[in-house]
Amino acid sequence: QVQLVESGGGLVQAGGSLRLSCAASGRTFSNGAMGWFRQAPGKEREFVAAIACGGGRTFYADSVKGRFTISRDNAKNTVYLQMNNLKPDDTAVYLCAARRPYYCAGSSRDYDYDYWGQGTQVTVSS
């Protein structure tokens, strides 16, 4: 079983920055792709960013491209989401997700992920 714990959320003004972390335990972290999703009140969960096993390939939702950066430190079993130039529309619960072992390609589809964290709240004020 894989456990994912997110941290780093909070309240920030528009134009500010936050860095989210997702600590994984319960398996060899480097064996699977990782992703970040978000869900705002009354809206469906949406893809934010994904990163392959080795960290060499990343991709992003158009809405965050150029502002957010996903990265991973396999030695620390942690994936990060650096969020810059935050906007009120970025307000949501941010969830970390992991694919099963040996599925190394990142994906924008939430059903491709087998493990999910509880989420961390990000609120951006205008």
Phi, psi and chi 1 to 4 in degrees:
 res  aa     phi    psi   chi1   chi2   chi3   chi4
   1 GLN       -  143.3 -170.9   67.3   17.4      -
   2 VAL  -109.6  134.3  176.2      -      -      -
   3 GLN  -113.1  134.3  -66.9   82.3   41.4      -
   4 LEU  -124.3  129.1  -57.1  173.6      -      -
   5 VAL  -128.3  117.2  179.0      -      -      -
   6 GLU   -90.5  153.4  -57.9   94.8  -24.3      -
   7 SER  -154.0  167.9   61.5      -      -      -
   8 GLY   103.5   -4.3      -      -      -      -
   9 GLY   -71.2  172.2      -      -      -      -
  10 GLY   164.8 -166.7      -      -      -      -
  11 LEU  -103.7  130.2  173.1   64.2      -      -
  12 VAL  -143.7  151.3   64.1      -      -      -
  13 GLN   -79.7  155.6  -71.5 -173.2  -27.6      -
  14 ALA   -54.7  137.0      -      -      -      -
  15 GLY    92.0  -10.0      -      -      -      -
  16 GLY   -83.6 -175.2      -      -      -      -
  17 SER  -132.6  152.9  -61.5      -      -      -
  18 LEU  -143.9  154.0  -76.0  173.4      -      -
  19 ARG  -124.2  119.1 -172.5  173.4   84.7  151.5
  20 LEU   -92.1  147.0  -54.9 -176.6      -      -
  21 SER  -125.4  149.6  -60.8      -      -      -
  22 CYS  -134.9  111.5  172.5      -      -      -
  23 ALA   -95.0  129.2      -      -      -      -
  24 ALA  -110.4  145.9      -      -      -      -
  25 SER  -145.4  161.4   61.7      -      -      -
  26 GLY   102.3   -6.7      -      -      -      -
  27 ARG  -161.2  174.5   75.2  158.3 -164.1 -150.4
  28 THR   -71.3  109.7  -58.3      -      -      -
  29 PHE   -59.6  -39.0  176.3   72.4      -      -
  30 SER   -72.2   -4.4   59.7      -      -      -
  31 ASN   -81.0   -9.3  -78.9   -5.3      -      -
  32 GLY  -138.8  152.7      -      -      -      -
  33 ALA   -67.8  156.8      -      -      -      -
  34 MET  -127.6  155.1  -58.6  -69.6  -66.1      -
  35 GLY  -146.5  161.2      -      -      -      -
  36 TRP  -119.3  136.0  -75.1   96.5      -      -
  37 PHE  -128.3  168.4  -69.5   76.2      -      -
  38 ARG  -145.2  155.1   66.6 -172.8 -177.9 -173.0
  39 GLN  -141.2  118.7 -172.8  162.1   19.8      -
  40 ALA   -93.5  157.2      -      -      -      -
  41 PRO   -55.7  130.0  -25.6   34.9      -      -
  42 GLY    76.7    5.0      -      -      -      -
  43 LYS  -121.7  160.2  -64.9 -174.6  177.7 -179.8
  44 GLU   -76.2  158.0  -67.0 -171.9   -6.5      -
  45 ARG   -64.3  137.4 -175.1  165.2   56.6 -168.3
  46 GLU  -130.8  150.6   65.0  171.8   -6.2      -
  47 PHE   -70.4  142.6  168.0   73.4      -      -
  48 VAL  -116.6  -56.6  175.4      -      -      -
  49 ALA  -159.8  156.7      -      -      -      -
  50 ALA  -143.9  155.6      -      -      -      -
  51 ILE  -142.1  137.8 -173.1  165.8      -      -
  52 ALA   -73.3  171.1      -      -      -      -
  53 CYS   -52.6  -49.8  -70.8      -      -      -
  54 GLY   -82.2   -6.9      -      -      -      -
  55 GLY    85.3   -1.0      -      -      -      -
  56 GLY   -80.6  -18.4      -      -      -      -
  57 ARG  -125.0  127.9 -175.7  171.9 -179.1 -179.6
  58 THR  -132.9  155.0   59.6      -      -      -
  59 PHE  -152.1  160.9   60.9  100.8      -      -
  60 TYR  -136.5  156.1  -58.9   88.1      -      -
  61 ALA   -67.7  147.7      -      -      -      -
  62 ASP   -58.0  -32.4  -72.4  -16.7      -      -
  63 SER   -68.6  -18.6   58.7      -      -      -
  64 VAL  -118.2   -5.6  -53.4      -      -      -
  65 LYS   -59.0  132.2 -157.5  171.5  -65.8 -177.2
  66 GLY    89.1  -13.4      -      -      -      -
  67 ARG  -114.6  -33.3  -59.9 -172.7  -62.9  121.7
  68 PHE  -108.3  148.6  -69.2   12.4      -      -
  69 THR  -135.6  125.7  -57.7      -      -      -
  70 ILE   -99.0  142.0 -172.3  171.6      -      -
  71 SER  -150.7  167.1   61.3      -      -      -
  72 ARG  -144.1  149.4   64.7 -169.0  -64.9  165.7
  73 ASP  -122.7   98.8 -174.9  -23.0      -      -
  74 ASN   -66.4  -26.7  -71.5  -20.2      -      -
  75 ALA   -68.7  -26.8      -      -      -      -
  76 LYS  -104.3    2.4  -65.5 -177.6  178.2  179.4
  77 ASN    54.6   42.5  -71.9   -3.2      -      -
  78 THR  -136.2  140.7  -57.8      -      -      -
  79 VAL  -117.5  145.7   63.6      -      -      -
  80 TYR  -122.3  156.5  -55.6   97.0      -      -
  81 LEU  -135.3  105.1 -174.7   68.6      -      -
  82 GLN   -85.6  123.8  176.9   67.7   43.6      -
  83 MET  -119.8  116.6  -54.2 -174.7  -64.9      -
  84 ASN  -115.8  161.1  -61.8  -32.7      -      -
  85 ASN    48.7   51.9 -169.2   20.7      -      -
  86 LEU   -66.6  147.2  -77.8  158.9      -      -
  87 LYS  -122.2  156.4  -55.4  175.2 -179.3 -179.7
  88 PRO   -54.5  -32.3  -30.2   37.0      -      -
  89 ASP   -66.9  -12.2  -76.1  -11.4      -      -
  90 ASP   -81.8   -6.9  -65.6  -40.9      -      -
  91 THR   -60.6  124.5  -65.0      -      -      -
  92 ALA  -179.1  171.3      -      -      -      -
  93 VAL   -87.6  126.6  173.5      -      -      -
  94 TYR  -101.0  128.5  -77.3   71.3      -      -
  95 LEU  -118.8  138.4  -57.2  112.1      -      -
  96 CYS   -94.5  144.3  172.8      -      -      -
  97 ALA  -140.3  150.4      -      -      -      -
  98 ALA  -129.0  139.8      -      -      -      -
  99 ARG   -83.8  162.5  -61.8 -163.9   71.8  179.4
 100 ARG   -66.6  159.9   66.3 -174.2   62.2 -176.6
 101 PRO   -54.3  138.8  -27.4   34.6      -      -
 102 TYR    77.6    4.6  -53.3  111.6      -      -
 103 TYR   -96.6   91.0  -79.6   67.2      -      -
 104 CYS   -90.8  -15.6  -83.3      -      -      -
 105 ALA   -81.0  132.9      -      -      -      -
 106 GLY   -68.5  159.6      -      -      -      -
 107 SER  -144.8  148.9  172.3      -      -      -
 108 SER   -93.3   -0.3   61.8      -      -      -
 109 ARG   -97.2  123.5  -59.4  174.0  -60.9 -152.7
 110 ASP   -65.0  -28.3   58.3    1.2      -      -
 111 TYR   -74.3   -6.2   55.8   78.9      -      -
 112 ASP   -81.6   -9.1  -79.0  -22.0      -      -
 113 TYR  -102.5  138.0  -67.7   84.0      -      -
 114 ASP  -102.0  -21.1  -62.0  -79.8      -      -
 115 TYR  -129.8  140.2  -51.6  102.0      -      -
 116 TRP  -135.9  144.1  -68.0   82.9      -      -
 117 GLY   -84.5  179.9      -      -      -      -
 118 GLN   -83.5  -20.4  -66.8  -62.7  -50.0      -
 119 GLY   100.7  156.9      -      -      -      -
 120 THR  -134.6  136.7 -175.8      -      -      -
 121 GLN   -81.5  131.2  175.8   70.6   45.7      -
 122 VAL  -119.2  124.0  171.7      -      -      -
 123 THR  -124.3  124.4  -56.7      -      -      -
 124 VAL  -114.2  118.8 -175.6      -      -      -
 125 SER   -94.0  149.4   63.1      -      -      -
 126 SER   -90.1      -   57.2      -      -      -
